[in-house]
Amino acid sequence: MPIPGVVFDRVENPVYHGPMSRLKIVLLGSGELACPLLEAVVLEGRDELAGVITQPDRPGGRGLGAKACAIKPLARHYHLSILDPMNVNDEASVALVAALDPDVLVVASYGQFLGADLLAIPRLGTLNVHPSMLPKYRGASPIQWALANGDAQTGVSVLYVTPRMDAGDLLAQEAVAIDPADTYLSLAPRLAQKGAELLQGVLSVLHSGEKPTAIPQDESKVTFAHKLKKEDGRIVWESSADTIVNRWRGFHPWPGAYTTLPDGTLLKVHELKREEGQTDEPPGTVLRCDKGGLCVAAGVGVVRLLSVQPEGGKVMTSDAFICGRYLGRGERLGGASPFVK
């Protein structure tokens, strides 16, 4: 346990005992990013995964029944010990983690900050697998914002966990190219696999008994990727067509993309693309309604809506939507949003 009154800004002096044939690991993770890490440790068979700590089940879905985090079914499949405390930093939770006697804690897409008591438990420190090229995109939604900002590459970092969010020293890092057709659903699994590979490399160094090379982050280059909110999905037609498409790439499936019809009702947009050509019409103006979809003026360029969902309705192609509802050329989308006060 930590010395009273002492807060460590960086992990400077983990306790090394020389080469270790087997590490005892506790994984803290909730989202899908953590799943390949779990499988890598289990299937490699070199180390012991002593337990998985995840978020408790919460209401989700249309029926709002209890929904488990993505990693929990996988942990059950491998018959692993699972803890899902509401607050991982309370005294009882810390005691349970300490009882597992881990050499290393590994954190990936967990969703709770770790306090000093937890960080003091593992002999070799706490590692975070973060899907960005830190110090760029510290925070909760790095994959989404890399796509939304139209970046050509992102990456994965493995770092020590400290009391400051994503600010620890870097142990491994590798860039990953972003394809222009990538969305969150295609990019996130690639980054998760890369994270599993990098983690195994860092664990191999710990096995050797050597102190890993840890590089401090350049604080002058820090940027943040804030946690997504529902209103981030609102289409701002005054933006360029490229910006609108990139934000959809990052925010699909949540919070998605949405706009409003001329009568103020919500229209969710499930698929869209940039259309060739330019227009002088005001942003949000419907330019064409045909079998290829709805073409709408952006601040610069044109966006074609391919798949939509009207309020209270089902997902459909935009030409099917046009058949069932009159929406004429020259009408404007994107009035007051029900989600933005």
Protein Blocks (a to p, Z undefined) as FASTA:
>chain_A
ZZehiacfbdfbccdebjafbdcdddddfblmlmmmmmmmmmnomaccfbdcdddddded
jkopacddfklmmmmmnopacdddfblkbmklmmmmmmnopabdcdehkopacdfklmmm
pmnbpaddddbddfehiajklmlmmmmnopabdcdddddddfbehkaccfbdcdddddfk
bcfklmmmmmmmmmmmmmmmmmmmmmnopacddddddfklgccdddddfklmpccfkbcf
klmmmmmmmmpcbgbjadddfkopacddfbdcddedddfbdehiafbdcfkbccdddfbo
cdddfbdcdehiacddfklmmmmoccdehiaehiacfkbZZ
